[in-house]
């Protein structure tokens, strides 16, 4: 496996197709760096955290990954067109590269859980690529499976990242928190045996901002109400 991975790295240095593969991996490294910066903000410079930047970085990552998927779709469409119209289908030769990418995806760790979607797309798409390569390499008459599989991967990645982009944009616009978050806050309030006047919960980037209006007994002291406020 290591020998094949080293061989794949050498193949990345080949012109045209190899350069494009290197560019795609470089974009992946750039995405990891952007998200890492968003997760490691300095408390003295960003006292309220960098949650909004994390959300923006995920949106940027979604856009970049969609662009990479578009390049994959273009290459697959050209190969499929040449094979059908000009009868110039070429046998696939991507096993070493695919295996190397699969190894890197399985070994990579998600940064604070923010890039889990990207790793899931990588694993699913590359497993599908391995299967498509195996079929098209074993049966030359099925050469079209490889480009068709690439188009399928493009659709999968585009739909997935489009949903992620929509979700993060709504969070950046302070969308209302999920019902599960509201129920969890209600449970915390009930522990303190006070009456809830109003509850407002909305997203502020990747986290939620919760505002509570608490109604306490008239006979409760200021110290007791302050202790409840600290507990909440």
MDAnalysis code that builds the backbone (N, CA, C; Angstrom):
import MDAnalysis as mda
import numpy as np

u = mda.Universe.empty(696, n_residues=232, atom_resindex=np.repeat(np.arange(232), 3), trajectory=True)
u.add_TopologyAttr("name", ["N", "CA", "C"] * 232)
u.add_TopologyAttr("resid", np.arange(1, 233))
u.add_TopologyAttr("resname", ["UNK", "UNK", "UNK", "UNK", "UNK", "UNK", "UNK", "UNK", "UNK", "UNK", "UNK", "UNK", "UNK", "UNK", "UNK", "UNK", "UNK", "UNK", "UNK", "UNK", "UNK", "UNK", "UNK", "UNK", "UNK", "UNK", "UNK", "UNK", "UNK", "UNK", "UNK", "UNK", "UNK", "UNK", "UNK", "UNK", "UNK", "UNK", "UNK", "UNK", "UNK", "UNK", "UNK", "UNK", "UNK", "UNK", "UNK", "UNK", "UNK", "UNK", "UNK", "UNK", "UNK", "UNK", "UNK", "UNK", "UNK", "UNK", "UNK", "UNK", "UNK", "UNK", "UNK", "UNK", "UNK", "UNK", "UNK", "UNK", "UNK", "UNK", "UNK", "UNK", "UNK", "UNK", "UNK", "UNK", "UNK", "UNK", "UNK", "UNK", "UNK", "UNK", "UNK", "UNK", "UNK", "UNK", "UNK", "UNK", "UNK", "UNK", "UNK", "UNK", "UNK", "UNK", "UNK", "UNK", "UNK", "UNK", "UNK", "UNK", "UNK", "UNK", "UNK", "UNK", "UNK", "UNK", "UNK", "UNK", "UNK", "UNK", "UNK", "UNK", "UNK", "UNK", "UNK", "UNK", "UNK", "UNK", "UNK", "UNK", "UNK", "UNK", "UNK", "UNK", "UNK", "UNK", "UNK", "UNK", "UNK", "UNK", "UNK", "UNK", "UNK", "UNK", "UNK", "UNK", "UNK", "UNK", "UNK", "UNK", "UNK", "UNK", "UNK", "UNK", "UNK", "UNK", "UNK", "UNK", "UNK", "UNK", "UNK", "UNK", "UNK", "UNK", "UNK", "UNK", "UNK", "UNK", "UNK", "UNK", "UNK", "UNK", "UNK", "UNK", "UNK", "UNK", "UNK", "UNK", "UNK", "UNK", "UNK", "UNK", "UNK", "UNK", "UNK", "UNK", "UNK", "UNK", "UNK", "UNK", "UNK", "UNK", "UNK", "UNK", "UNK", "UNK", "UNK", "UNK", "UNK", "UNK", "UNK", "UNK", "UNK", "UNK", "UNK", "UNK", "UNK", "UNK", "UNK", "UNK", "UNK", "UNK", "UNK", "UNK", "UNK", "UNK", "UNK", "UNK", "UNK", "UNK", "UNK", "UNK", "UNK", "UNK", "UNK", "UNK", "UNK", "UNK", "UNK", "UNK", "UNK", "UNK", "UNK", "UNK", "UNK", "UNK", "UNK", "UNK", "UNK", "UNK", "UNK", "UNK"])
u.atoms.positions = np.array([
    [0.828, -1.203, 0.000],
    [0.000, 0.000, 0.000],
    [0.864, 1.257, 0.000],
    [1.908, 1.286, 0.843],
    [2.795, 2.451, 0.896],
    [3.511, 2.646, -0.436],
    [3.927, 1.504, -1.065],
    [4.601, 1.602, -2.359],
    [3.667, 2.210, -3.398],
    [2.422, 1.784, -3.387],
    [1.461, 2.338, -4.342],
    [1.208, 3.813, -4.058],
    [1.174, 4.175, -2.786],
    [0.963, 5.586, -2.448],
    [2.117, 6.437, -2.959],
    [3.371, 5.962, -2.782],
    [4.526, 6.714, -3.284],
    [4.483, 6.809, -4.809],
    [4.079, 5.709, -5.441],
    [3.957, 5.731, -6.895],
    [2.892, 6.735, -7.334],
    [1.817, 6.825, -6.553],
    [0.756, 7.781, -6.880],
    [1.248, 9.209, -6.769],
    [2.066, 9.492, -5.756],
    [2.613, 10.841, -5.603],
    [3.460, 11.209, -6.811],
    [4.268, 10.274, -7.296],
    [5.081, 10.555, -8.486],
    [4.197, 10.825, -9.700],
    [3.106, 10.091, -9.793],
    [2.201, 10.283, -10.924],
    [1.508, 11.640, -10.851],
    [1.359, 12.185, -9.625],
    [0.756, 13.508, -9.494],
    [1.580, 14.563, -10.213],
    [2.866, 14.317, -10.376],
    [3.746, 15.307, -10.971],
    [3.719, 15.278, -12.488],
    [2.973, 14.345, -13.069],
    [2.856, 14.306, -14.511],
    [2.055, 15.513, -14.988],
    [2.298, 15.975, -16.221],
    [1.601, 17.171, -16.713],
    [0.115, 16.938, -16.902],
    [-0.621, 18.033, -17.104],
    [-2.043, 18.111, -17.399],
    [-2.875, 17.461, -16.303],
    [-3.203, 16.159, -16.449],
    [-4.076, 15.509, -15.482],
    [-3.421, 15.461, -14.109],
    [-2.124, 15.183, -14.060],
    [-1.446, 15.162, -12.767],
    [-1.470, 16.516, -12.101],
    [-1.275, 17.581, -12.873],
    [-1.298, 18.930, -12.309],
    [-2.675, 19.263, -11.755],
    [-3.707, 18.822, -12.420],
    [-5.059, 19.084, -11.928],
    [-5.312, 18.354, -10.622],
    [-4.811, 17.128, -10.517],
    [-4.985, 16.392, -9.263],
    [-4.244, 17.085, -8.130],
    [-3.034, 17.548, -8.420],
    [-2.273, 18.277, -7.402],
    [-3.023, 19.533, -6.988],
    [-3.628, 20.230, -7.948],
    [-4.380, 21.445, -7.634],
    [-5.560, 21.133, -6.728],
    [-6.240, 20.019, -6.999],
    [-7.382, 19.665, -6.157],
    [-6.940, 19.349, -4.735],
    [-5.815, 18.649, -4.589],
    [-5.322, 18.351, -3.245],
    [-4.855, 19.623, -2.547],
    [-4.290, 20.569, -3.325],
    [-3.868, 21.844, -2.739],
    [-5.069, 22.619, -2.225],
    [-6.170, 22.581, -2.964],
    [-7.390, 23.240, -2.501],
    [-7.882, 22.602, -1.211],
    [-7.786, 21.279, -1.112],
    [-8.202, 20.588, 0.106],
    [-7.369, 21.040, 1.297],
    [-6.054, 21.175, 1.102],
    [-5.184, 21.663, 2.175],
    [-5.552, 23.092, 2.554],
    [-5.878, 23.928, 1.558],
    [-6.282, 25.307, 1.830],
    [-7.549, 25.352, 2.673],
    [-8.505, 24.481, 2.356],
    [-9.746, 24.432, 3.125],
    [-9.464, 24.046, 4.573],
    [-8.615, 23.032, 4.763],
    [-8.257, 22.615, 6.118],
    [-7.624, 23.773, 6.882],
    [-6.780, 24.554, 6.221],
    [-6.094, 25.664, 6.884],
    [-7.075, 26.761, 7.276],
    [-8.022, 27.077, 6.392],
    [-9.006, 28.122, 6.691],
    [-9.860, 27.735, 7.883],
    [-10.345, 26.486, 7.897],
    [-11.187, 26.039, 9.001],
    [-10.385, 25.965, 10.293],
    [-9.129, 25.542, 10.211],
    [-8.284, 25.484, 11.409],
    [-8.088, 26.874, 12.000],
    [-7.881, 27.878, 11.152],
    [-7.726, 29.249, 11.647],
    [-9.000, 29.726, 12.326],
    [-10.142, 29.359, 11.765],
    [-11.402, 29.767, 12.373],
    [-11.667, 29.107, 13.706],
    [-11.092, 27.948, 13.937],
    [-11.317, 27.219, 15.194],
    [-10.313, 27.579, 16.275],
    [-9.296, 28.362, 15.972],
    [-8.229, 28.637, 16.940],
    [-8.045, 30.134, 17.142],
    [-9.151, 30.857, 17.296],
    [-9.062, 32.293, 17.527],
    [-8.501, 32.608, 18.909],
    [-7.779, 33.738, 19.036],
    [-7.187, 34.139, 20.304],
    [-8.240, 34.823, 21.173],
    [-8.422, 34.378, 22.432],
    [-9.457, 34.967, 23.289],
    [-9.255, 36.452, 23.543],
    [-7.994, 36.911, 23.634],
    [-7.768, 38.323, 23.915],
    [-8.133, 39.207, 22.727],
    [-8.015, 38.693, 21.523],
    [-8.352, 39.474, 20.333],
    [-9.801, 39.296, 19.918],
    [-10.350, 38.105, 20.151],
    [-11.747, 37.821, 19.823],
    [-12.459, 37.367, 21.097],
    [-12.863, 38.300, 21.950],
    [-13.430, 37.917, 23.251],
    [-14.735, 37.135, 23.160],
    [-15.498, 37.318, 22.088],
    [-16.754, 36.580, 21.946],
    [-16.590, 35.352, 21.055],
    [-15.354, 35.018, 20.703],
    [-15.103, 33.829, 19.907],
    [-15.097, 34.106, 18.412],
    [-14.785, 33.081, 17.652],
    [-14.701, 33.190, 16.186],
    [-15.724, 32.289, 15.506],
    [-16.883, 32.137, 16.145],
    [-17.887, 31.221, 15.608],
    [-18.390, 31.663, 14.238],
    [-18.559, 32.970, 14.058],
    [-19.036, 33.447, 12.758],
    [-17.999, 33.201, 11.663],
    [-16.729, 33.351, 12.009],
    [-15.700, 33.074, 11.005],
    [-15.671, 31.591, 10.661],
    [-15.920, 30.734, 11.647],
    [-15.996, 29.304, 11.358],
    [-17.089, 29.038, 10.335],
    [-18.240, 29.696, 10.523],
    [-19.339, 29.523, 9.575],
    [-18.951, 30.013, 8.189],
    [-18.302, 31.181, 8.125],
    [-17.862, 31.718, 6.833],
    [-16.846, 30.786, 6.178],
    [-15.942, 30.216, 6.979],
    [-14.932, 29.316, 6.421],
    [-15.566, 28.061, 5.843],
    [-16.636, 27.568, 6.472],
    [-17.326, 26.398, 5.938],
    [-18.007, 26.744, 4.618],
    [-18.562, 27.959, 4.522],
    [-19.174, 28.397, 3.264],
    [-18.118, 28.479, 2.165],
    [-16.946, 29.029, 2.499],
    [-15.855, 29.102, 1.523],
    [-15.429, 27.696, 1.098],
    [-15.337, 26.787, 2.073],
    [-14.960, 25.408, 1.756],
    [-15.977, 24.763, 0.825],
    [-17.261, 25.009, 1.079],
    [-18.304, 24.445, 0.222],
    [-18.167, 24.949, -1.207],
    [-17.878, 26.236, -1.348],
    [-17.728, 26.827, -2.679],
    [-16.523, 26.234, -3.401],
    [-15.394, 26.116, -2.702],
    [-14.188, 25.581, -3.332],
    [-14.369, 24.120, -3.733],
    [-14.998, 23.325, -2.860],
    [-15.202, 21.920, -3.184],
    [-16.164, 21.763, -4.360],
    [-17.145, 22.663, -4.461],
    [-18.055, 22.615, -5.607],
    [-17.309, 22.926, -6.899],
    [-16.358, 23.873, -6.840],
    [-15.551, 24.184, -8.022],
    [-14.713, 22.972, -8.429],
    [-14.111, 22.300, -7.442],
    [-13.327, 21.091, -7.747],
    [-14.205, 20.016, -8.377],
    [-15.418, 19.867, -7.847],
    [-16.338, 18.885, -8.417],
    [-16.706, 19.249, -9.851],
    [-16.792, 20.543, -10.135],
    [-17.106, 20.977, -11.496],
    [-15.989, 20.594, -12.466],
    [-14.724, 20.711, -12.028],
    [-13.609, 20.275, -12.868],
    [-13.705, 18.773, -13.146],
    [-14.048, 17.997, -12.121],
    [-14.205, 16.553, -12.297],
    [-15.302, 16.247, -13.308],
    [-16.412, 16.977, -13.201],
    [-17.516, 16.780, -14.143],
    [-17.081, 17.103, -15.568],
    [-16.310, 18.174, -15.740],
    [-15.847, 18.566, -17.082],
    [-14.973, 17.479, -17.696],
    [-14.017, 16.968, -16.916],
    [-13.132, 15.926, -17.431],
    [-13.917, 14.670, -17.798],
    [-14.868, 14.300, -16.941],
    [-15.654, 13.096, -17.205],
    [-16.530, 13.276, -18.440],
    [-17.127, 14.455, -18.590],
    [-17.981, 14.705, -19.753],
    [-17.177, 14.660, -21.048],
    [-15.961, 15.211, -21.034],
    [-15.106, 15.181, -22.228],
    [-14.731, 13.743, -22.576],
    [-14.362, 12.947, -21.567],
    [-14.002, 11.544, -21.821],
    [-15.188, 10.767, -22.373],
    [-16.362, 11.004, -21.808],
    [-17.552, 10.291, -22.259],
    [-17.914, 10.692, -23.689],
    [-17.790, 11.970, -23.994],
    [-18.091, 12.451, -25.354],
    [-17.108, 11.870, -26.367],
    [-15.811, 11.904, -26.044],
    [-14.810, 11.363, -26.965],
    [-15.012, 9.876, -27.189],
    [-15.369, 9.150, -26.133],
    [-15.555, 7.716, -26.280],
    [-16.772, 7.353, -27.106],
    [-17.858, 8.117, -26.961],
    [-19.095, 7.802, -27.681],
    [-19.064, 8.329, -29.108],
    [-18.632, 9.569, -29.283],
    [-18.690, 10.211, -30.606],
    [-17.485, 9.845, -31.461],
    [-16.294, 9.937, -30.888],
    [-15.066, 9.718, -31.662],
    [-14.491, 8.316, -31.479],
    [-15.105, 7.519, -30.645],
    [-14.640, 6.143, -30.404],
    [-13.168, 6.116, -30.008],
    [-12.807, 7.011, -29.089],
    [-11.411, 7.096, -28.624],
    [-11.342, 6.855, -27.121],
    [-12.123, 5.917, -26.650],
    [-12.135, 5.634, -25.214],
    [-10.795, 5.073, -24.774],
    [-10.306, 5.581, -23.658],
    [-9.044, 5.109, -23.098],
    [-9.316, 4.308, -21.833],
    [-8.572, 3.223, -21.617],
    [-8.761, 2.454, -20.383],
    [-8.359, 3.288, -19.173],
    [-9.070, 3.175, -18.070],
    [-8.745, 3.972, -16.882],
    [-7.405, 3.577, -16.296],
    [-6.719, 4.563, -15.737],
    [-5.413, 4.317, -15.120],
    [-5.289, 5.211, -13.885],
    [-6.153, 4.985, -12.924],
    [-6.209, 5.871, -11.766],
    [-6.195, 5.109, -10.451],
    [-5.934, 3.820, -10.477],
    [-5.974, 3.045, -9.238],
    [-4.981, 3.541, -8.195],
    [-3.700, 3.776, -8.543],
    [-2.770, 4.236, -7.507],
    [-3.184, 5.558, -6.889],
    [-3.639, 6.492, -7.742],
    [-4.057, 7.795, -7.225],
    [-5.256, 7.643, -6.309],
    [-6.237, 6.841, -6.730],
    [-7.438, 6.663, -5.925],
    [-7.113, 6.029, -4.585],
    [-6.259, 5.001, -4.597],
    [-5.896, 4.357, -3.339],
    [-5.178, 5.323, -2.406],
    [-4.315, 6.154, -2.952],
    [-3.610, 7.129, -2.116],
    [-4.576, 8.119, -1.495],
    [-5.561, 8.572, -2.288],
    [-6.536, 9.524, -1.758],
    [-7.393, 8.870, -0.692],
    [-7.798, 7.612, -0.915],
    [-8.600, 6.908, 0.087],
    [-7.839, 6.791, 1.396],
    [-6.551, 6.456, 1.311],
    [-5.745, 6.343, 2.535],
    [-5.662, 7.675, 3.265],
    [-5.475, 8.747, 2.523],
    [-5.372, 10.058, 3.164],
    [-6.696, 10.479, 3.772],
    [-7.807, 10.124, 3.127],
    [-9.119, 10.505, 3.661],
    [-9.443, 9.735, 4.931],
    [-9.137, 8.430, 4.950],
    [-9.427, 7.635, 6.140],
    [-8.556, 8.063, 7.303],
    [-7.310, 8.435, 7.021],
    [-6.411, 8.831, 8.096],
    [-6.599, 10.250, 8.566],
    [-7.267, 11.092, 7.767],
    [-7.437, 12.496, 8.150],
    [-8.456, 12.623, 9.264],
    [-8.258, 13.607, 10.122],
    [-9.175, 13.871, 11.225],
    [-9.932, 15.159, 10.956],
    [-11.185, 15.177, 11.376],
    [-11.996, 16.376, 11.216],
    [-11.570, 17.431, 12.215],
    [-11.504, 18.678, 11.746],
    [-11.101, 19.781, 12.608],
    [-12.311, 20.244, 13.395],
    [-12.351, 19.905, 14.687],
    [-13.435, 20.310, 15.583],
    [-14.796, 19.882, 15.057],
    [-14.826, 18.845, 14.238],
    [-16.081, 18.341, 13.704],
    [-16.661, 19.179, 12.589],
    [-15.981, 20.259, 12.163],
    [-16.558, 21.174, 11.181],
    [-16.433, 20.635, 9.766],
    [-15.460, 19.788, 9.511],
    [-15.224, 19.329, 8.146],
    [-15.640, 17.873, 7.964],
    [-16.528, 17.386, 8.819],
    [-16.959, 16.000, 8.739],
    [-17.656, 15.724, 7.412],
    [-18.423, 16.702, 6.932],
    [-19.124, 16.530, 5.664],
    [-18.146, 16.306, 4.524],
    [-17.051, 17.055, 4.535],
    [-16.068, 16.906, 3.470],
    [-15.412, 15.546, 3.479],
    [-15.063, 15.027, 4.655],
    [-14.435, 13.711, 4.739],
    [-15.413, 12.615, 4.325],
    [-16.688, 12.779, 4.677],
    [-17.684, 11.795, 4.268],
    [-17.803, 11.764, 2.747],
    [-17.833, 12.952, 2.130],
    [-17.884, 13.007, 0.666],
    [-16.656, 12.362, 0.048],
    [-15.477, 12.612, 0.644],
    [-14.241, 12.028, 0.120],
    [-14.292, 10.509, 0.153],
    [-14.698, 9.948, 1.289],
    [-14.714, 8.493, 1.432],
    [-15.708, 7.863, 0.468],
    [-16.940, 8.408, 0.431],
    [-17.971, 7.838, -0.435],
    [-17.567, 7.938, -1.903],
    [-17.108, 9.127, -2.319],
    [-16.776, 9.327, -3.728],
    [-15.593, 8.476, -4.159],
    [-14.586, 8.332, -3.294],
    [-13.401, 7.566, -3.686],
    [-13.642, 6.062, -3.644],
    [-14.484, 5.588, -2.729],
    [-14.868, 4.173, -2.752],
    [-15.616, 3.870, -4.048],
    [-16.509, 4.780, -4.423],
    [-17.224, 4.603, -5.687],
    [-16.259, 4.622, -6.861],
    [-15.223, 5.486, -6.790],
    [-14.236, 5.556, -7.869],
    [-13.454, 4.257, -7.985],
    [-13.112, 3.634, -6.850],
    [-12.395, 2.361, -6.876],
    [-13.242, 1.286, -7.551],
    [-14.532, 1.239, -7.206],
    [-15.422, 0.242, -7.806],
    [-15.554, 0.479, -9.311],
    [-15.720, 1.752, -9.698],
    [-15.845, 2.066, -11.127],
    [-14.582, 1.690, -11.886],
    [-13.418, 1.948, -11.279],
    [-12.158, 1.579, -11.936],
    [-12.051, 0.070, -12.095],
    [-12.404, -0.666, -11.038],
    [-12.283, -2.124, -11.095],
    [-13.146, -2.704, -12.213],
    [-14.361, -2.198, -12.346],
    [-15.253, -2.717, -13.382],
    [-14.758, -2.359, -14.778],
    [-14.393, -1.082, -14.974],
    [-13.970, -0.654, -16.310],
    [-12.629, -1.245, -16.707],
    [-11.755, -1.536, -15.730],
    [-10.464, -2.137, -16.043],
    [-10.606, -3.630, -16.338],
    [-11.522, -4.287, -15.647],
    [-11.721, -5.724, -15.861],
    [-12.497, -6.004, -17.143],
    [-13.399, -5.103, -17.482],
    [-14.224, -5.283, -18.682],
    [-14.074, -4.037, -19.562],
    [-13.162, -4.066, -20.544],
    [-12.921, -2.884, -21.389],
    [-14.176, -2.350, -22.064],
    [-15.141, -3.222, -22.329],
    [-16.371, -2.749, -22.971],
    [-17.189, -1.845, -22.049],
    [-16.873, -1.883, -20.763],
    [-17.578, -1.035, -19.793],
    [-16.757, 0.204, -19.442],
    [-16.000, 0.714, -20.398],
    [-15.143, 1.875, -20.152],
    [-15.933, 3.090, -19.669],
    [-17.201, 3.169, -20.104],
    [-18.014, 4.346, -19.796],
    [-18.396, 4.435, -18.319],
    [-18.216, 3.324, -17.572],
    [-18.586, 3.351, -16.155],
    [-17.742, 4.364, -15.394],
    [-16.480, 4.488, -15.786],
    [-15.590, 5.413, -15.082],
    [-16.045, 6.869, -15.224],
    [-16.254, 7.403, -16.448],
    [-16.736, 8.785, -16.539],
    [-18.141, 8.984, -15.990],
    [-19.012, 7.986, -16.185],
    [-20.359, 8.104, -15.619],
    [-20.296, 8.141, -14.096],
    [-19.403, 7.331, -13.524],
    [-19.221, 7.369, -12.070],
    [-18.718, 8.717, -11.593],
    [-17.831, 9.337, -12.378],
    [-17.335, 10.665, -12.013],
    [-18.459, 11.692, -12.026],
    [-19.349, 11.585, -13.002],
    [-20.492, 12.500, -13.056],
    [-21.406, 12.278, -11.858],
    [-21.595, 11.016, -11.482],
    [-22.408, 10.715, -10.300],
    [-21.788, 11.319, -9.048],
    [-20.462, 11.217, -8.935],
    [-19.764, 11.800, -7.792],
    [-19.946, 13.314, -7.782],
    [-19.887, 13.936, -8.962],
    [-20.093, 15.386, -9.056],
    [-21.462, 15.774, -8.512],
    [-22.492, 15.041, -8.917],
    [-23.845, 15.342, -8.437],
    [-23.932, 15.153, -6.927],
    [-23.325, 14.072, -6.417],
    [-23.346, 13.799, -4.981],
    [-22.689, 14.928, -4.196],
    [-21.507, 15.327, -4.628],
    [-20.774, 16.377, -3.917],
    [-21.500, 17.712, -4.016],
    [-22.031, 18.025, -5.196],
    [-22.706, 19.310, -5.381],
    [-23.956, 19.417, -4.513],
    [-24.757, 18.354, -4.468],
    [-25.963, 18.371, -3.636],
    [-25.603, 18.480, -2.162],
    [-24.597, 17.718, -1.748],
    [-24.200, 17.716, -0.342],
    [-23.697, 19.078, 0.102],
    [-22.775, 19.655, -0.677],
    [-22.210, 20.950, -0.290],
    [-23.207, 22.079, -0.459],
    [-24.168, 21.954, -1.374],
    [-25.215, 22.971, -1.493],
    [-26.064, 23.010, -0.230],
    [-26.405, 21.825, 0.288],
    [-27.149, 21.778, 1.540],
    [-26.359, 22.352, 2.699],
    [-25.054, 22.053, 2.736],
    [-24.204, 22.597, 3.793],
    [-24.128, 24.116, 3.706],
    [-23.995, 24.651, 2.489],
    [-23.931, 26.101, 2.309],
    [-25.212, 26.773, 2.780],
    [-26.355, 26.218, 2.420],
    [-27.633, 26.784, 2.847],
    [-27.750, 26.788, 4.364],
    [-27.365, 25.680, 4.991],
    [-27.444, 25.589, 6.453],
    [-26.562, 26.634, 7.125],
    [-25.342, 26.810, 6.635],
    [-24.416, 27.754, 7.260],
    [-24.833, 29.204, 7.016],
    [-25.400, 29.504, 5.856],
    [-25.882, 30.865, 5.596],
    [-27.026, 31.210, 6.543],
    [-27.934, 30.266, 6.771],
    [-29.028, 30.504, 7.711],
    [-28.495, 30.730, 9.121],
    [-27.480, 29.989, 9.512],
    [-26.892, 30.196, 10.834],
    [-26.220, 31.559, 10.930],
    [-25.599, 31.992, 9.852],
    [-24.962, 33.307, 9.848],
    [-26.002, 34.416, 9.945],
    [-27.213, 34.150, 9.466],
    [-28.305, 35.127, 9.533],
    [-29.097, 35.007, 10.828],
    [-28.574, 34.268, 11.807],
    [-29.198, 34.127, 13.133],
    [-30.556, 33.437, 13.047],
    [-30.595, 32.299, 12.359],
    [-31.823, 31.531, 12.281],
    [-32.172, 30.970, 13.659],
    [-33.448, 30.716, 13.886],
    [-33.902, 30.188, 15.169],
    [-33.301, 28.809, 15.420],
    [-32.961, 28.552, 16.672],
    [-32.358, 27.269, 17.042],
    [-33.364, 26.137, 16.896],
    [-32.858, 24.933, 16.799],
    [-33.715, 23.763, 16.657],
    [-34.561, 23.548, 17.907],
    [-35.640, 22.788, 17.727],
    [-36.532, 22.509, 18.854],
    [-35.811, 21.746, 19.956],
    [-34.844, 20.913, 19.605],
    [-34.103, 20.154, 20.619],
    [-33.337, 21.088, 21.545],
    [-32.776, 22.172, 20.998],
    [-32.051, 23.138, 21.827],
    [-33.011, 23.837, 22.777],
    [-34.177, 24.234, 22.276],
    [-35.174, 24.910, 23.116],
    [-35.643, 23.991, 24.239],
    [-35.879, 22.728, 23.925],
    [-36.304, 21.776, 24.956],
    [-35.224, 21.580, 26.008],
    [-33.958, 21.555, 25.587],
    [-32.864, 21.405, 26.550],
    [-32.799, 22.601, 27.490],
    [-33.017, 23.806, 26.963],
    [-33.019, 25.002, 27.815],
    [-34.194, 24.962, 28.778],
    [-35.352, 24.535, 28.309],
    [-36.520, 24.397, 29.190],
    [-36.214, 23.446, 30.341],
    [-35.534, 22.341, 30.046],
    [-35.199, 21.373, 31.094],
    [-34.273, 21.990, 32.132],
    [-33.320, 22.818, 31.702],
    [-32.406, 23.472, 32.645],
    [-33.161, 24.457, 33.524],
    [-34.099, 25.207, 32.926],
    [-34.882, 26.177, 33.701],
    [-35.730, 25.471, 34.746],
    [-36.319, 24.331, 34.394],
    [-37.176, 23.606, 35.333],
    [-36.412, 23.110, 36.551],
    [-35.108, 22.882, 36.403],
    [-34.307, 22.425, 37.546],
    [-34.297, 23.467, 38.650],
    [-34.325, 24.749, 38.283],
    [-34.224, 25.832, 39.264],
    [-35.579, 26.241, 39.833],
    [-36.640, 25.590, 39.407],
    [-37.964, 25.825, 39.982],
    [-38.373, 27.297, 39.873],
    [-38.234, 27.865, 38.693],
    [-38.670, 29.234, 38.434],
    [-39.609, 29.224, 37.228],
    [-40.323, 30.340, 37.046],
    [-41.275, 30.441, 35.946],
    [-40.623, 31.164, 34.778],
    [-40.791, 30.597, 33.607],
    [-40.171, 31.156, 32.410],
    [-41.127, 32.126, 31.740],
    [-40.659, 33.377, 31.579],
    [-41.483, 34.371, 30.915],
    [-41.345, 34.322, 29.403],
    [-40.125, 34.287, 28.909],
    [-39.877, 34.240, 27.466],
    [-38.533, 33.574, 27.215],
    [-38.422, 32.938, 26.070],
    [-37.185, 32.262, 25.683],
    [-36.917, 32.560, 24.217],
    [-35.735, 33.076, 23.949],
    [-35.317, 33.349, 22.573],
    [-33.974, 32.663, 22.337],
    [-33.920, 31.809, 21.333],
    [-32.692, 31.064, 21.013],
    [-32.448, 31.137, 19.510],
    [-31.290, 31.633, 19.130],
    [-30.942, 31.720, 17.713],
    [-29.455, 31.433, 17.540],
    [-29.101, 31.053, 16.333],
    [-27.707, 30.729, 16.026],
    [-26.890, 32.001, 15.861],
    [-25.657, 31.954, 16.344],
    [-24.662, 32.995, 16.112],
    [-23.429, 32.289, 15.567],
    [-23.473, 31.957, 14.294],
    [-22.422, 31.134, 13.729],
    [-22.685, 29.676, 14.046],
    [-21.692, 29.002, 14.572],
    [-21.829, 27.577, 14.878],
    [-22.408, 27.322, 16.260],
    [-22.608, 28.366, 17.051],
    [-23.166, 28.217, 18.390],
    [-24.493, 28.950, 18.491],
    [-25.158, 28.797, 19.635],
    [-26.463, 29.404, 19.846],
    [-26.383, 30.474, 20.926],
    [-27.179, 31.528, 20.745],
    [-27.347, 32.571, 21.756],
    [-28.746, 32.417, 22.336],
    [-28.835, 32.293, 23.652],
    [-30.109, 32.068, 24.332],
    [-30.378, 33.236, 25.265],
    [-31.573, 33.808, 25.169],
    [-32.015, 34.878, 26.058],
    [-33.229, 34.389, 26.834],
    [-33.191, 34.579, 28.149],
    [-34.259, 34.105, 29.027],
    [-34.842, 35.263, 29.820],
    [-36.157, 35.281, 29.932],
    [-36.853, 36.174, 30.854],
    [-37.440, 35.302, 31.954],
    [-36.896, 35.434, 33.155],
    [-37.284, 34.583, 34.278],
    [-38.154, 35.378, 35.250],
    [-39.231, 34.772, 35.701],
    [-40.113, 35.368, 36.701],
    [-39.894, 34.636, 38.019],
    [-39.415, 35.362, 39.016],
    [-39.140, 34.765, 40.322],
    [-40.195, 35.220, 41.322],
    [-40.224, 34.544, 42.446],
    [-41.182, 34.898, 43.501],
    [-40.865, 36.274, 44.078],
    [-41.911, 36.985, 44.509],
    [-41.721, 38.323, 45.057],
    [-40.888, 38.311, 46.328],
    [-40.961, 37.225, 47.056],
    [-40.240, 37.139, 48.330],
    [-38.797, 36.670, 48.173],
    [-38.381, 36.345, 46.950],
    [-37.014, 35.849, 46.759],
    [-36.022, 36.993, 46.899],
    [-34.925, 36.714, 47.570],
    [-33.895, 37.731, 47.774],
    [-33.094, 37.954, 46.497],
    [-32.390, 39.086, 46.476],
    [-31.561, 39.395, 45.318],
    [-30.434, 38.378, 45.176],
    [-29.879, 37.957, 46.308],
    [-28.798, 36.983, 46.270],
    [-29.250, 35.655, 45.686],
    [-30.458, 35.213, 46.056],
    [-30.971, 33.942, 45.538],
    [-31.234, 34.028, 44.036],
    [-31.824, 35.149, 43.601],
    [-32.083, 35.312, 42.167],
    [-30.780, 35.416, 41.377],
    [-29.768, 36.038, 41.985],
    [-28.469, 36.130, 41.317],
    [-27.834, 34.749, 41.172],
    [-27.988, 33.911, 42.190],
    [-27.452, 32.549, 42.121],
    [-28.132, 31.748, 41.012],
    [-29.450, 31.945, 40.856],
    [-30.168, 31.256, 39.785],
    [-29.676, 31.731, 38.420],
    [-29.447, 33.047, 38.309],
    [-28.957, 33.595, 37.043],
    [-27.599, 33.013, 36.678],
    [-26.722, 32.875, 37.679],
    [-25.411, 32.285, 37.414],
    [-25.542, 30.819, 37.010],
    [-26.469, 30.109, 37.632],
    [-26.673, 28.702, 37.295],
    [-27.185, 28.507, 35.883],
    [-28.021, 29.451, 35.440],
    [-28.528, 29.364, 34.073],
    [-27.486, 29.797, 33.057],
])
